Amino acid sequence: MDRRKFITKTGAAAGAALLVSPVMAAGKTSKPSNKRKFALVGTGIRGMRMYGQHLMKNYGQYVDMVGLCDTNPGRLKFAAGYIGAGCPTFTDLEEMIKKTKPEVLIVTTEDRFHHEVIIKGMEMGCDIITEKPLTIDEVKAQAILDAEKRTGKNIIVTFNYRYPPYRAKIKELLMSGLVGDVKTVDFHWNIHHSHLMYYMQRWHGESDRGGTLWVHKSTHHFDMVNWFLNSEPQQVFAYGALDRFGKKGPFRGENCRNCAFTQQCPYYWDINKNEMLKSLYADNEHHDGYIRDNCVFREKIDIFDKHAAVVKYMNGAILNYSLTGDTDYDGYWLAFNGTKGRLEARIEGYPSKSFAEMTFTPVDRYTNEKPKIFRTEYAQGGHWGGDPIMLDKLFKDPSKPDPLHQQATLRDGVMSILIGIAARKSIAEGKPIDIKGLTSLDPREFVV
């Protein structure tokens, strides 16, 4: 079936079905008596702030937070006070679900545990809202897919990178046919040293805990391209290396605050100077041994700080992608090359302007049209204004139409991580890796 026939036959029905999230549909109300019951598992910094305090402050009239769960009792106690939900706390997930009976479980644990929490939640009757990445390897992804089919519960993956207004504008321009059929995509993301340092200090620096940045970080980027192209990946070939951190370091210490090399190390950081992080992490590490300010040169670091991949899509488009951590710049360059022209955006990680610009350059042989500049104002809020828009859809107005299909499904979550997983495999095996066969999902050309 060609593109036009596919969209004609499936677009209207599927679009209508996606207007209301099955996870959140029952929650559309402003009456306190009808608030939907949520529980949160994982009270680290993301859970405590974005899905804890922020949720209570801005969505309290829509959300009934019935329980908080974390395996670290000290961290849980501090987070409970910080969040201010006034709900019971638990160190055992099953106990929390049995006693509080949440309708939706919000998952913000360490990445390697996502599959366990998601599956347990669904088996005990909860719909799921999970932080990205969905999980860290194909076996765990398949277990989640099987559990969703077995339980009939629903999962939303919180890809907030779909929501900034200027990315919505890019999606609209591509959907309008401005560039024609997209043939290639150039996507190059740079992380500043000071940004990458925080990954290396935490569990993210160990591949068996975060799946490497191919999965933990790049899942955002791959999901964006999948969404922009309205297609799914077919094959991946990649290179990667660790040049600066881990064993490559000139020295190493126990952790930053107890290091003998604070004068020589460009990454020295004193967690005790941040009262919130000290109270959340350093004061509670005796419970489980989790260290927030690990040495960035510790030998257990085995992820990459430079990444390059070529991804072939089912619709024939080819993505040229890189993620560079060894840089003094934070931002990215994204371009779509199509049959009618090129749409390009260069975005700073810490914007110096209040707006983003996209430039369209038409193909000369078809038109004498001059380049066009599209400008979109940044919205207020985290991740270039994407967080409030996503959270409004999740918790305030779940029935709001979603014509751009910004709310991500389980399938979206799986397809985004499979690119990173295939990239890891390609580096290890030195060959292209097919997406088909990694899980039971068969990649398809058009996702509606």
C-alpha atoms as one frame of an Amber mdcrd trajectory, in Angstrom:
protein
   0.000   0.000   0.000   1.453   3.366  -0.971   1.654   6.365   1.333  -1.458
   8.209   0.175  -3.645   5.100   0.324  -2.301   4.177   3.752  -2.992   7.599
   5.195  -6.411   7.801   3.535  -7.500   4.412   4.868  -5.980   4.601   8.367
  -5.254   8.229   9.154  -8.724   9.415  10.084  -9.593   6.438  12.267  -6.223
   6.253  13.975  -6.077   9.998  14.478  -9.466   9.961  16.177  -8.402   7.079
  18.396  -5.342   8.954  19.541  -7.128  12.140  20.468  -7.732  10.748  23.947
  -4.990   8.819  25.719  -6.342   5.498  27.054  -4.130   5.956  30.102  -5.513
   9.349  31.004  -9.000   9.479  29.510 -10.811   8.874  32.774  -8.959  11.734
  34.420 -10.468  14.667  32.540 -12.174  16.668  35.236 -11.529  19.621  37.480
 -13.663  18.265  40.313 -11.561  17.093  43.275 -13.943  14.167  43.883 -13.092
  12.782  40.462  -9.332  13.189  40.625  -7.482  10.185  39.264  -5.237   8.211
  41.600  -1.511   8.252  40.836   1.511   6.736  42.554   5.182   7.501  41.943
   8.050   5.020  42.101  11.603   6.395  42.078  12.174   9.556  44.135  15.448
  10.706  42.640  15.791  14.225  41.283  13.515  13.716  38.251  10.750  11.985
  40.156  10.938  14.313  43.146  10.772  17.504  41.131   9.084  17.049  37.742
   6.575  14.353  38.736   6.463  15.216  42.420   6.675  18.794  43.596   5.851
  20.282  40.191   2.849  17.991  39.824   1.500  18.908  43.244   2.072  22.619
  42.702   0.551  22.908  39.233  -1.818  19.948  38.872  -3.009  19.255  42.397
  -6.641  19.838  41.457  -6.419  17.069  38.844  -4.093  14.556  40.544  -4.552
  12.504  43.705  -1.055  11.294  44.648  -1.780   8.246  46.797   1.720   6.831
  47.295   5.453   7.347  46.899   7.947   4.485  46.613  11.730   4.203  46.682
  14.096   1.491  47.879  16.185   4.074  49.762  14.211   5.040  52.910  16.239
   8.165  53.617  15.883   9.524  50.107  12.182   8.644  50.197  11.655  10.559
  53.452  13.369  13.688  52.144  11.528  13.511  48.814   8.169  13.087  50.530
   8.712  16.314  52.453   9.963  18.126  49.348   7.006  16.980  47.239   4.450
  17.806  49.898   1.792  15.349  48.743   1.071  14.171  52.279   0.591  10.603
  51.076   1.922   7.290  52.460   5.460   6.206  51.552   6.731   2.713  50.799
  10.010   0.927  50.151   8.167  -2.014  48.564   6.357  -1.485  45.262   3.909
  -4.364  45.580   2.880  -3.239  49.041   2.252   0.287  47.808   0.043  -0.843
  44.943  -1.931  -3.241  47.141  -2.589  -0.643  49.832  -3.130   2.500  47.742
  -4.616   1.021  44.537  -3.361   3.678  42.089  -4.919   3.807  38.657  -1.685
   5.092  37.101   1.899   4.358  38.144   4.548   6.965  37.285   7.952   5.330
  36.757  11.113   7.373  37.361  13.516   4.732  38.659  17.010   3.911  37.437
  16.706   2.825  33.799  17.699  -0.805  34.367  14.696  -1.308  36.657  12.071
   0.250  34.391  10.930  -3.088  32.972  10.467  -4.663  36.413   8.414  -1.751
  37.723   6.371  -1.352  34.537   5.519  -5.044  34.345   4.665  -5.331  38.049
   2.495  -2.236  37.803   0.559  -3.527  34.800   0.118  -6.972  36.335  -1.370
  -5.329  39.416  -3.842  -3.278  37.385  -2.066   0.031  36.746  -1.689   2.004
  33.570   1.842   3.379  33.218   3.487   6.748  32.612   7.214   6.126  32.312
  10.246   8.318  31.925  12.459   7.695  28.933  14.131   5.461  28.002  11.494
   2.745  28.133  14.209   0.254  29.114  17.831  -0.552  28.219  17.869  -3.671
  26.011  15.741  -5.684  23.621  15.045  -8.547  26.057  13.554  -6.185  28.629
  11.647  -4.381  25.875  10.111  -7.662  24.741   9.097  -8.470  28.307   7.234
  -5.159  28.481   5.554  -5.788  25.127   4.440  -9.218  26.311   3.110  -7.797
  29.574   1.132  -5.094  27.803  -0.483  -7.709  25.573  -1.133 -10.010  28.519
  -2.615  -7.397  30.857  -4.345  -5.048  28.439  -2.923  -2.041  30.292  -1.506
   1.032  28.587   1.843   2.819  28.610   2.775   6.410  27.802   6.479   7.237
  27.384   7.226  10.846  28.339   9.107  12.096  25.298   9.046  15.782  26.219
  11.366  16.534  23.269   8.322  16.288  20.988   6.572  19.188  22.714   8.590
  22.433  22.381   6.625  24.778  20.085   9.399  25.060  17.504   9.580  21.272
  17.167   5.838  21.203  16.687   6.385  23.797  13.946   8.983  21.576  12.263
   6.527  18.669  12.379   3.789  20.839  10.864   6.073  22.010   8.063   7.080
  18.457   7.222   3.464  17.291   7.298   2.504  20.152   4.971   4.790  18.754
   2.280   7.059  21.808   2.306  10.232  19.798   1.654   8.545  17.042  -0.339
   9.651  13.467   0.311  12.498  13.485   2.833  15.546  11.654   1.476  18.144
  12.294   4.185  18.296  13.785   7.669  21.359  15.392   9.269  21.151  15.396
  13.060  24.182  16.321  15.158  23.859  16.866  18.909  26.604  18.320  21.092
  26.776  18.027  24.881  28.972  20.447  26.802  31.637  18.937  29.080  29.828
  20.258  32.142  26.644  18.511  31.011  28.283  15.205  30.163  30.119  15.271
  33.490  26.876  14.668  35.358  26.185  11.541  33.327  29.651  10.218  34.066
  29.319  10.894  37.809  26.093   8.941  38.133  24.895   5.449  37.268  24.426
   6.612  33.667  28.162   6.066  33.116  27.765   2.305  33.486  26.210   0.544
  30.501  24.446  -2.168  32.490  22.529   0.506  34.402  21.651   3.062  31.716
  22.245   1.263  28.439  24.893   3.859  27.414  23.972   7.283  26.050  22.941
   5.525  22.831  19.833   4.594  24.810  19.527   6.950  27.777  20.151  10.193
  25.863  19.772   9.364  22.183  16.382   7.742  22.714  15.062  11.337  22.673
  16.769  12.104  19.388  15.810   8.886  17.647  12.213   9.281  18.750  12.202
  12.803  17.326  13.378  11.557  13.928  10.939   8.632  13.930   8.173  11.115
  14.725   9.311  13.722  12.209   9.621  11.159   9.413   6.470   9.264  10.359
   8.434   6.094   9.765  10.405   3.432  11.634  14.040   2.285  11.479  15.123
  -0.625   9.327  18.896  -0.931   9.832  21.666   0.732  11.862  25.446   0.969
  11.506  27.460   2.807  14.150  30.806   3.749  15.662  31.542   4.858  19.219
  34.442   5.491  21.566  35.317   6.692  25.073  38.131   9.221  24.768  38.038
  11.453  27.830  36.420   9.792  30.840  36.711   6.515  32.753  40.019   4.698
  32.337  41.212   7.451  30.020  41.501   9.854  32.959  44.928  10.892  34.333
  43.918  10.207  37.963  40.949   9.063  40.001  39.558   9.402  43.483  36.861
   7.944  45.708  34.385  10.644  44.745  34.441  14.393  44.114  33.979  15.590
  47.678  36.736  13.289  49.017  39.220  13.616  46.172  42.924  14.440  46.488
  42.990  15.965  42.990  40.489  18.794  43.333  43.045  21.363  42.151  43.979
  19.436  39.003  40.595  18.040  37.967  38.532  20.193  35.570  35.406  18.308
  36.664  35.639  18.848  40.407  32.232  19.495  41.939  31.272  19.735  45.608
  27.824  18.215  46.167  27.774  19.572  49.712  27.398  23.091  48.341  23.996
  22.158  46.925  21.794  21.685  49.975  19.010  19.897  48.107  21.312  17.353
  46.417  23.237  16.851  49.643  20.023  16.142  51.531  18.616  13.887  48.824
  21.732  11.904  47.947  24.864  12.384  50.078  23.029  12.213  53.405  21.335
   8.957  52.422  24.027   6.993  50.608  24.621   4.844  53.689  21.271   3.151
  53.039  22.155   1.617  49.683  25.649   2.779  48.726  24.488   4.999  45.864
  27.039   7.764  45.269  25.824  10.836  43.375  29.261  12.458  42.902  31.342
   9.529  41.658  34.715  10.149  40.070  34.321  10.751  36.332  37.541   8.788
  35.812  36.475   5.673  37.694  37.263   2.463  35.851  33.671   1.198  35.903
  32.673   3.780  33.280  32.181   1.878  30.038  29.892   4.058  27.940  30.893
   6.268  24.990  31.491  10.001  24.824  31.396  10.161  21.021  28.814   8.477
  18.823  28.133   8.296  15.088  25.461   6.290  13.304  23.718   5.859   9.981
  20.091   4.747  10.190  18.122   3.485   7.212  14.355   3.974   7.489  11.514
   1.899   6.108  10.420   4.797   3.880  13.878   4.985   2.307  15.156   8.011
   4.221  18.644   7.876   5.715  19.616   9.534   8.998  23.183  10.718   9.567
  23.479  11.095  13.350  26.121  12.033  15.877  26.180  12.637  19.621  29.361
  14.363  20.760  30.236  14.718  24.425  33.804  15.952  24.038  32.915  19.538
  23.200  32.661  23.036  24.629  29.304  23.610  22.915  25.782  22.598  23.905
  23.213  22.476  21.141  22.310  20.769  17.887  21.923  21.036  14.153  19.000
  19.354  12.399  18.258  19.357   8.687  15.815  17.567   6.393  16.768  17.217
   2.717  13.760  16.554   0.523  12.652  16.526  -3.077  11.423  20.135  -2.813
  14.164  21.607  -0.658  15.961  21.658   2.682  14.590  22.591   6.119  17.297
  23.391   8.657  17.418  24.433  12.328  20.379  25.205  14.601  19.410  25.313
  18.260  21.547  26.325  21.234  21.315  24.191  24.334  21.174  27.342  26.445
  19.379  29.758  24.087  20.583  33.336  23.929  17.437  34.353  22.028  13.758
  34.113  22.877  12.935  32.329  19.636  14.056  29.531  17.346  14.453  29.849
  13.592  14.050  27.273  10.829  15.264  28.025   7.307  13.751  26.456   4.210
  15.813  26.543   1.036  13.838  25.414  -2.036  15.285  23.333  -4.842  16.296
  25.797  -7.576  15.356  23.615 -10.510  11.691  23.583  -9.489  11.157  27.166
  -8.459  12.658  30.625  -8.259  11.342  30.941  -4.734  13.740  32.490  -2.221
  14.656  30.878   1.129  12.056  31.260   3.866  12.663  31.757   7.568  10.133
  30.442  10.076  10.385  31.842  13.590   8.806  30.324  16.706   8.926  31.821
  20.181  10.188  29.634  23.002   7.536  28.823  25.585   8.109  29.116  29.311
   9.174  25.999  31.189  11.737  23.218  31.034  13.152  21.658  27.866  12.534
  24.689  25.663   8.972  24.982  26.937   8.066  21.376  26.178   7.537  20.154
  29.751   4.442  22.234  30.624   2.766  21.360  27.323   3.369  17.643  27.843
   2.285  17.743  31.495  -0.877  19.682  30.618  -1.794  16.933  28.174  -1.027
  14.179  30.678  -2.652  15.589  33.786  -4.819  18.636  33.067  -6.528  18.133
  29.712  -5.972  14.561  28.496  -8.818  14.841  25.999  -7.191  17.752  24.207
  -6.790  16.912  20.491  -3.349  15.657  19.511  -3.169  16.272  15.749   0.632
  16.005  15.692   0.613  12.743  17.661   3.007  14.152  20.251   1.975  11.760
  23.008   4.199   8.702  22.630   3.021   5.107  22.868   4.773   1.910  23.943
   5.597   1.195  20.312   7.232   4.609  20.000   9.281   3.911  23.120  10.448
   0.556  21.802  11.360   1.837  18.352  13.425   4.693  19.776  15.531   2.466
  22.037  15.977  -0.203  19.361  18.035   2.238  17.302  20.392   2.793  20.233
  20.479  -0.913  21.049  21.270  -1.707  17.414  24.011   0.942  17.474  25.623
  -0.739  20.480  25.443  -4.094  18.749  26.867  -2.651  15.540  29.887  -1.257
  17.393  30.460  -4.573  19.165  30.044  -6.708  16.050  31.374  -4.344  13.400
  28.415  -4.751  11.064  24.976  -3.285  10.291  22.170  -4.469  12.565  18.603
  -5.041  11.399  15.814  -3.757  13.640  13.510  -6.568  12.619  14.129  -9.546
  14.853  15.308  -7.606  17.900  11.742  -7.756  19.264   8.411  -9.059  18.016
   7.665  -5.648  16.469   7.998  -5.583  12.703   9.148  -2.103  11.564   6.701
  -0.397   9.253   6.879   2.529   6.901   4.170   4.806   8.236   3.161   5.175
  11.862  -0.180   6.865  12.370
